[in-house]
Amino acid sequence: MLRYWDIAQSLRRDIESGRYGVGDRLPTEEQLVESFGASRHAVREALRLLTEDGLISRRPRAGSMVIGLAPQVHFTQRVASMQEVLNYPSTTERRPVSSGYVTADHDLAGLLRCAVGTSWFRFETMRYAQGSPLPLCHTYVYVRPEFAGITRHKKHGVLPFADQIQDLYGVAAESTDFEISASVVSEATAGLLKVPVGSAALTTVRRYSSSDGRVFEVSVAVHPAQRYTFNFHLKRERAATAGKRATGTAG
């Protein structure tokens, strides 16, 4: 009788060869038990391995659906400081997709915290872990139009956009809002991210404000849920006051 990793390897080859494409469903457990001459336990363990590889998604009464053609890379961003929250690790790389001026409609104005009809310059990028063919996230970065000249920065393809704005225009991020929310992958970005439309995602929004409180940059990044994890490690701050140690926590 075949062992579960043999079954997993056989199914993995079928997926990678294109016999089962993204969005296709694998045979049912009963059909796999019969075709491999294996136990139900072995089949379930094989499917578990494929799920951990990011090749299939399993749901009760819905069977197993192919969501990737090759084992996926899962990237964990460990965060222990504000700077690490605001920037991606140096072990990732940003690749441009498009750029140009956009006008804020009602929904975009709410996101950017500006008036409807305001002009912004938008960068569309993909981010990859070094050496991986699978993208970690799709990102839209919006900057005020007066900062569109950062495209001429000598390190435009490497430095964070906020750093480029500070270098060229002297405007620094005095405060930053950072939001994380659960979401789903839209039809517009599913192809770029190489995941099915509607699959689970982690969306982050960063808003950078100058000393006058004006938002000058906003980034919106969508990370496929199975590829990205934020790991926060925060320490309690302690300060000595009047010979005593006082401890404070954020509310």
ROMAR-317758 format. One line per 5 residues: number of its first residue (from 1); their letters; for each residue x, z, y of N, C-alpha, C. Coordinates in steps of 0.001 Angstrom, whole numbers, plus 500000, padded with zeros to 6 digits. Layout:
<sites>
NUM = a = X:Z:Y:X:Z:Y:X:Z:Y | ... $
</sites>
This chain:
<sites>
1 = mlryw = 500849:500000:498795:500000:500000:500000:500884:500000:501255 | 500528:499191:502239:501316:499097:503463:501268:500404:504255 | 502392:500751:504854:502441:501913:505717:501987:501518:507123 | 501600:502505:507906:500960:502199:509187:501879:501445:510134 | 503203:501727:510091:504072:501004:511027:504256:499544:510621 $
6 = diaqs = 504094:499252:509313:504120:497853:508878:502893:497112:509413 | 501750:497795:509361:500514:497193:509880:500639:496983:511389 | 501166:497991:512076:501339:497876:513528:502263:496720:513873 | 503342:496567:513120:504291:495490:513393:503655:494130:513165 | 502840:494010:512123:502161:492742:511842:501191:492386:512969 $
11 = lrrdi = 500413:493374:513417:499468:493129:514512:500206:492849:515821 | 501328:493524:516018:502129:493297:517223:502624:491850:517276 | 503060:491343:516130:503510:489941:516075:502357:488992:516369 | 501167:489305:515847:499996:488456:516102:499662:488414:517594 | 499813:489551:518264:499518:489607:519698:500580:488869:520502 $
16 = esgry = 501840:489122:520190:502933:488499:520945:502980:486989:520743 | 502506:486518:519572:502511:485076:519300:501332:484365:519948 | 500355:485144:520437:499197:484547:521081:498000:484374:520176 | 498114:484811:518934:496950:484716:518044:495780:485500:518632 | 496082:486656:519188:495089:487432:519926:495550:487487:521379 $
21 = gvgdr = 494763:486921:522282:495129:486903:523691:494560:488087:524440 | 494992:488250:525691:494466:489323:526527:492957:489149:526684 | 492224:490205:526417:490766:490163:526474:490119:489951:525126 | 490900:489490:524135:490366:489315:522781:490228:490667:522095 | 489339:490717:521112:489173:491936:520328:489824:491763:518965 $
26 = lptee = 490484:492808:518519:491063:492792:517181:489951:492945:516149 | 490225:492595:514898:489242:492855:513843:488885:494342:513808 | 487718:494653:513283:487287:496048:513192:488167:496812:512211 | 488064:498138:512238:488837:498954:511304:488529:498554:509861 | 487242:498339:509587:486855:497962:508229:487508:496644:507814 $
31 = qlves = 487529:495685:508728:488142:494388:508422:489650:494518:508230 | 490293:495366:509028:491735:495564:508881:492058:496286:507580 | 491239:497262:507210:491429:497954:505928:491387:496954:504786 | 490428:496041:504848:490276:495051:503777:491414:494033:503792 | 491769:493518:504969:492779:492457:505018:494179:492965:504678 $
36 = fgasr = 494479:494219:505022:495806:494760:504726:495843:495535:503411 | 494672:495796:502839:494642:496605:501624:495172:497997:501883 | 494850:498523:503064:495394:499810:503490:494287:500844:503620 | 494690:502089:503784:493720:503154:503994:493235:503134:505444 | 492084:503742:505681:491566:503821:507049:492521:504627:507935 $
41 = havre = 493129:505662:507368:494076:506470:508138:495259:505628:508602 | 495794:504793:507705:496942:503953:508058:496572:502975:509169 | 495382:502402:509083:494929:501455:510111:494787:502159:511456 | 494205:503350:511443:494021:504077:512702:495360:504463:513325 | 496324:504846:512500:497649:505184:513016:498343:503951:513598 $
46 = alrll = 498144:502805:512949:498724:501560:513459:498123:501213:514818 | 496813:501371:514942:496154:501090:516216:496601:502077:517293 | 496869:503310:516885:497374:504298:517846:498725:503861:518409 | 499597:503337:517552:500901:502864:518013:500753:501718:519006 | 499834:500798:518710:499621:499664:519618:499060:500132:520956 $
51 = tedgl = 498225:501173:520908:497682:501736:522146:498792:502357:522981 | 499684:503101:522342:500803:503724:523053:501751:502683:523634 | 501839:501523:522977:502679:500430:523484:502044:499709:524664 | 500767:500011:524931:500077:499324:526015:499581:497944:525637 | 499470:497679:524324:499021:496358:523871:497513:496286:523730 $
56 = isrrp = 496873:497396:523364:495426:497385:523171:494792:498592:523853 | 493491:498473:524093:492686:499575:524603:491576:499827:523601 | 491365:501080:523233:490353:501416:522225:489251:502247:522857 | 488014:501859:522567:486868:502598:523061:485853:502761:521940 | 485162:503926:521905:484152:504142:520869:483085:503056:520891 $
61 = ragsm = 482783:502534:519731:481751:501511:519522:482063:500178:520190 | 483236:500083:520842:483603:498818:521486:484778:498153:520791 | 485423:498862:519873:486537:498275:519144:487832:498294:519940 | 488775:497475:519508:490110:497418:520120:490277:496098:520860 | 490562:496165:522166:490728:494968:522977:492184:494831:523395 $
66 = vigla = 492701:493615:523330:494079:493344:523728:494174:493386:525252 | 495116:494192:525775:495297:494290:527229:496697:493877:527662 | 497569:493562:526717:498924:493130:527053:499538:492370:525904 | 500459:491458:526214:501081:490625:525183:502455:491126:524772 | 502952:492146:525446:504255:492718:525102:504207:494202:525417 $
71 = pqvhf = 504993:495009:524707:505014:496447:524996:505290:496700:526466 | 504537:497629:527042:504622:497864:528475:505592:498985:528811 | 506190:498841:529983:507074:499874:530503:506233:500886:531271 | 506462:502171:531012:505779:503212:531787:506812:503879:532685 | 506523:503925:533970:507483:504439:534950:506961:505749:535522 $
76 = tqrva = 507807:506762:535539:507451:508048:536125:508255:508268:537395 | 507559:508459:538510:508232:508773:539768:508194:510276:539971 | 509350:510910:539930:509441:512355:540112:509649:512666:541590 | 508829:513560:542088:508798:513841:543521:509088:515313:543767 | 510108:515598:544566:510437:516983:544911:510641:517160:546413 $
81 = smqev = 510456:516101:547196:510623:516186:548647:509705:515178:549317 | 509499:515357:550626:508652:514426:551366:509220:513016:551331 | 510534:512880:551431:511150:511553:551419:510859:510834:550112 | 510848:511574:549000:510575:510963:547702:509109:510570:547565 | 508216:511280:548270:506807:510887:548276:506634:509551:548985 $
86 = lnyps = 507371:509369:550078:507166:508209:550939:507836:506949:550421 | 508872:507079:549619:509628:505912:549170:509681:505825:547651 | 509753:504597:547150:509923:504390:545720:511388:504603:545343 | 511659:504979:544096:513046:505195:543667:513879:503920:543768 | 515177:504100:543893:516098:502963:544005:516199:502172:542708 $
91 = tterr = 515645:502729:541619:515666:502017:540337:514533:501003:540236 | 513790:500822:541330:512758:499784:541373:513135:498751:542426 | 512523:497576:542333:512797:496525:543313:511501:495905:543813 | 511503:495547:545093:510337:494949:545739:510516:493442:545806 | 509459:492699:545439:509516:491242:545492:508370:490725:546363 $
96 = pvssg = 508665:489840:547310:507630:489346:548217:506674:488374:547534 | 505417:488394:547976:504409:487438:547509:503952:486573:548678 | 503551:487205:549771:503097:486458:550946:503161:487368:552169 | 503009:486773:553346:502948:487555:554582:502241:486731:555646 | 501633:487417:556609:500944:486715:557682:500025:487643:558452 $
101 = yvtad = 499455:487135:559528:498566:487927:560371:497167:488001:559769 | 496532:489164:559896:495151:489353:559463:494401:490071:560577 | 493091:489899:560580:492238:490578:561553:491377:491594:560823 | 491339:492813:561316:490629:493894:560637:489121:493721:560746 | 488456:493594:559576:486999:493638:559559:486577:495106:559471 $
106 = hdlag = 485297:495356:559220:484799:496733:559241:485500:497601:558200 | 485615:497088:556962:486229:497877:555889:487717:498099:556135 | 488410:497033:556550:489846:497159:556776:490133:498071:557969 | 489284:498009:558979:489472:498874:560146:489380:500348:559750 | 488469:500654:558822:488361:502031:558346:489619:502472:557625 $
111 = llrca = 490173:501564:556830:491400:501877:556099:492581:502071:557044 | 492681:501191:558043:493822:501213:558961:493617:502153:560146 | 492398:502684:560270:492057:503592:561373:492287:502922:562724 | 491668:501755:562853:491795:500983:564089:490438:500391:564437 | 490351:499706:565552:489111:499061:565965:488908:497760:565198 $
116 = vgtsw = 487642:497433:564936:487317:496148:564313:487833:495024:565204 | 488441:494019:564594:488978:492897:565349:490444:493035:565709 | 491041:494197:565396:492462:494404:565690:493324:493527:564786 | 494374:492968:565343:495297:492129:564574:496410:492982:563969 | 496765:492676:562716:497869:493327:562018:498698:492256:561317 $
121 = frfet = 499931:492602:560995:500767:491710:560188:500839:492314:558792 | 500493:491507:557789:500396:492026:556418:501459:491422:555508 | 502108:492289:554750:503032:491878:553695:502368:492144:552344 | 502439:491174:551458:501973:491365:550085:503196:491343:549176 | 503362:492393:548376:504550:492490:547531:504190:492986:546134 $
126 = mryaq = 505123:492784:545212:505043:493355:543868:506285:494218:543674 | 506148:495285:542901:507303:496146:542620:507524:496225:541114 | 508800:496154:540742:509184:496153:539327:510244:497221:539071 | 510209:497799:537878:511345:498602:537432:512467:497639:537087 | 513687:498030:537352:514822:497149:537096:514854:496723:535629 $
131 = gsplp = 514940:495405:535429:515038:494867:534085:513722:494673:533374 | 512603:495018:534018:511294:494875:533379:510557:493653:533918 | 509901:492877:533036:509123:491727:533495:507718:492113:533943 | 507325:493369:533721:505970:493801:534048:505959:494547:535379 | 505065:494173:536291:505025:494834:537601:504495:496256:537517 $
136 = lchty = 505065:497137:538329:504587:498510:538422:503405:498622:539372 | 503396:497790:540407:502282:497865:541348:502209:496620:542219 | 501021:496421:542761:500770:495400:543778:500522:496141:545085 | 501149:495682:546167:501067:496412:547432:500751:495491:548604 | 499841:495952:549459:499647:495368:550784:500217:496362:551797 $
141 = vyvrp = 501095:495895:552655:501633:496723:553736:501212:496101:555061 | 500523:496889:555885:500050:496427:557189:500886:497091:558276 | 501436:496288:559193:502170:496843:560335:501569:496276:561619 | 501689:497034:562703:501224:496539:563996:501927:495219:564313 | 501217:494264:564926:501793:492931:565130:503082:492931:565944 $
146 = efagi = 503264:493928:566811:504494:493964:567602:505721:494281:566749 | 505480:494676:565476:506596:494973:564581:506802:493892:563522 | 506134:492756:563684:506256:491677:562695:507682:491148:562597 | 508479:491398:563624:509858:490914:563633:510762:491574:562616 | 510261:492568:561869:511110:493180:560841:511473:492178:559749 $
151 = trhkk = 510775:491041:559728:511155:489997:558759:512572:489506:559014 | 513097:489760:560215:514457:489328:560559:515505:490410:560293 | 515054:491567:559832:516008:492646:559545:516956:492193:558439 | 518240:492483:558597:519229:491997:557631:519036:492594:556240 | 518325:493720:556162:518026:494321:554860:516521:494355:554616 $
156 = hgvlp = 515836:493303:555079:514377:493275:554999:513867:493397:553563 | 514574:492796:552619:514106:492811:551236:514393:494087:550489 | 515107:495019:551137:515547:496230:550432:515003:497508:551062 | 515157:497644:552377:514775:498886:553045:513260:499054:553116 | 512760:500297:553087:511341:500534:553359:510976:499974:554731 $
161 = fadqi = 509759:499480:554872:509343:498858:556127:509423:499838:557299 | 509061:501100:557074:509111:502081:558165:510536:502264:558674 | 511508:502225:557772:512911:502337:558195:513331:501130:559024 | 512834:499950:558655:513156:498744:559417:512562:498810:560821 | 511344:499334:560916:510700:499467:562226:511497:500423:563111 $
166 = qdlyg = 511965:501515:562529:512770:502460:563306:514089:501829:563743 | 514718:501071:562850:515992:500426:563185:515852:499443:564342 | 514817:498590:564272:514692:497496:565240:513937:497876:566509 | 512994:498838:566385:512126:499125:567531:512207:500576:568006 | 512917:501412:567279:513066:502800:567693:511832:503650:567516 $
171 = vaaes = 510855:503163:566745:509628:503920:566490:509743:504584:565121 | 509686:505910:565103:509851:506654:563853:508516:507221:563387 | 508411:507436:562087:507225:508063:561508:507337:509572:561688 | 506571:510107:562656:506585:511550:562900:505667:512285:561938 | 504667:511590:561408:503778:512187:560409:503290:511087:559472 $
176 = tdfei = 502981:511488:558254:502535:510527:557244:501424:511135:556410 | 500337:510397:556243:499261:510782:555329:499475:510062:554008 | 499289:510785:552908:499500:510208:551579:498284:510527:550729 | 497621:509485:550221:496423:509659:549402:496636:509039:548024 | 496102:509695:546998:496116:509160:545639:494687:509178:545127 $
181 = sasvv = 494242:508080:544536:492883:508034:544000:492824:507179:542744 | 491837:507479:541903:491581:506646:540731:490840:505398:541183 | 491132:504267:540555:490502:503007:540945:490494:502066:539748 | 490057:500845:539984:490119:499799:538958:490797:498575:539560 | 491367:497758:538702:492078:496562:539153:491072:495471:539508 $
186 = seata = 491209:494895:540686:490285:493863:541149:490637:492501:540556 | 489701:491594:540674:489934:490231:540188:491075:489571:540957 | 491226:489930:542230:492248:489304:543072:493664:489668:542648 | 493836:490845:542055:495194:491297:541715:495463:491390:540221 | 494443:491242:539388:494629:491406:537941:495667:490438:537387 $
191 = gllkv = 495620:489187:537844:496576:488198:537344:498004:488541:537713 | 498206:488997:538949:499551:489369:539388:500077:490579:538627 | 499183:491530:538332:499591:492742:537624:499644:492552:536111 | 499087:491433:535636:499079:491119:534204:498296:492157:533405 | 497116:492503:533923:496201:493409:533234:494789:492849:533383 $
196 = pvgsa = 493840:493273:532531:492469:492777:532643:491782:493259:533919 | 490873:492451:534429:490048:492847:535568:489257:494098:535185 | 489218:495070:536069:488454:496280:535814:489196:497362:535061 | 490452:497118:534698:491202:498150:533985:491579:499283:534941 | 491828:500452:534373:492080:501649:535178:493365:501522:535989 $
201 = alttv = 493340:502090:537189:494505:502008:538077:494636:503287:538893 | 495814:503463:539454:496110:504552:540378:496444:503908:541717 | 495661:504217:542746:495882:503626:544070:496444:504671:545028 | 497502:504293:545729:498081:505181:546742:497959:504527:548111 | 497663:505335:549102:497595:504872:550493:498528:505751:551322 $
206 = rryss = 499428:505125:552059:500336:505837:552967:500085:505344:554389 | 499852:506280:555303:499667:505937:556716:500767:506601:557536 | 501502:505793:558264:502622:506285:559067:502210:506302:560541 | 502397:507449:561187:502017:507589:562599:503233:507939:563447 | 503264:507410:564666:504355:507695:565607:504076:509011:566339 $
211 = sdgrv = 504961:509378:567247:504850:510672:567937:503579:510794:568775 | 503001:509655:569176:501762:509697:569958:500516:509720:569081 | 500689:509829:567755:499568:509902:566832:498999:508564:566420 | 499597:507486:566884:499088:506141:566594:499617:505654:565247 | 498706:505207:564380:499102:504655:563085:499741:503290:563315 $
216 = fevsv = 500965:503111:562817:501639:501825:563018:501958:501107:561709 | 501788:501783:560588:501996:501139:559285:501093:501797:558249 | 500504:500967:557393:499678:501457:556284:500030:500651:555046 | 500275:501345:553941:500523:500644:552679:499462:501041:551667 | 499006:500059:550898:498016:500282:549843:498578:499697:548558 $
221 = avhpa = 498888:500563:547602:499517:500124:546356:498617:500439:545171 | 498437:499453:544301:497624:499613:543094:498542:499571:541882 | 498557:500665:541117:499419:500789:539938:498551:500788:538680 | 498765:499885:537719:498053:499979:536444:498269:501365:535838 | 497181:501998:535399:497255:503402:534984:498253:503649:533871 $
226 = qrytf = 498383:502678:532959:499248:502894:531807:500725:502696:532123 | 501051:502299:533362:502445:502004:533698:503074:502975:534682 | 502295:503831:535303:502872:504614:536402:502356:506044:536398 | 503257:506982:536642:502923:508400:536747:503658:509002:537936 | 502954:509800:538742:503604:510604:539770:503809:512000:539202 $
231 = nfhlk = 505030:512494:539269:505363:513824:538774:505859:514658:539954 | 505043:515626:540384:505395:516443:541543:506032:517760:541099 | 507152:518104:541709:507812:519390:541457:508033:520047:542807 | 507197:521034:543128:507234:521673:544436:507570:523152:544281 | 508354:523682:545217:508747:525083:545167:508117:525857:546317 $
236 = reraa = 507767:527095:546027:507224:527969:547055:508309:528276:548092 | 507939:528222:549378:508895:528526:550438:508913:530025:550703 | 510111:530558:550923:510253:531985:551219:511059:532156:552503 | 510619:533046:553343:511328:533304:554602:511433:534804:554821 | 512578:535247:555294:512778:536676:555563:512354:536989:556991 $
241 = tagkr = 511483:537986:557153:511026:538351:558489:511077:539870:558657 | 511763:540330:559701:511845:541761:560027:512269:542575:558815 | 513266:542061:558109:513813:542800:556981:512993:542688:555720 | 511844:542002:555769:510997:541835:554592:510910:540359:554251 | 510644:540071:552970:510506:538686:552535:509026:538345:552511 $
246 = atgta = 508667:537276:553245:507265:536850:553294:507121:535534:552577 | 506047:535378:551842:505812:534153:551081:504571:533467:551609 | 504685:532151:551855:503537:531402:552349:503197:530256:551432 | 501933:529927:551322:501498:528790:550511:500563:527931:551334 | 500541:526653:550984:499654:525728:551696:498231:525950:551246 $
251 = g = 497302:525789:552153:495910:525974:551821:495309:524739:551232 $
</sites>
